[in-house]
Amino acid sequence: MARSFHRKKPLEANSELNVTALIDLGFALLIIFMISTPLIEKEQMLELDLPIASKSASNTPQDSVDLTVMTGGYQIDGDVVGMLELENELKRYGAMADPPVMAIRANGDTAYQNVVTLLDMLKKNGLKKINMITRPEDG
């Protein structure tokens, strides 16, 4: 039996599709979009020279309020207050449009009930931004 090593139709088109070039094109486009997207977002921001207003103590909201829990009572920003004064101050802070962060400090040996009572009053007045101040452990 004789073998024939010639093509049957020499002008026949190759029916296999080479997708290597398409994959390279896809990766190139992906890189271009990844680089250009942050630049487009920066272009859309307008740089404005905003007017300057004078600072007044009544209009400037505080960033945080220090609440200290002691064995005998509470302190607000270093001032010793009773329960009634504490409730009134927390109501005032809760009524603000943007209430400040309440930073709570307590000694390690302070009664846990005093801290829980303060947390209940904060919750009742709608103060949800709470920061419990602790000391990092020495390594």
ABEGO torsion letter per residue (X at the ends): XBBBABBABAABBBABBBAAAAAAAAAAAAAAAAAAAAAAAAAABBBBBBBBBBBBAAABBBABBBBBBBAAEBBBGGBBBBAAAAAAAAAAAAABABBBBBBBBBBAABBAAAAAAAAAAAAAAGBABBBBBBBBBBX
